[in-house]
Amino acid sequence: MFGIDVHSLEVLVPSLVGVIGISAVMVWAFIKVRHLMNEDEKK
């Protein structure tokens, strides 16, 4: 029913890489903001 061929992989892999990349950047930014907020409270 759902066949994985070369064309499907050519479309699916870059999309997954993009989603994973954007998610990683969002998590990194969230951690960075929390760190900066905690630093600011200590002053």
Helices and strands as residue ranges (DSSP letters): H 6-42
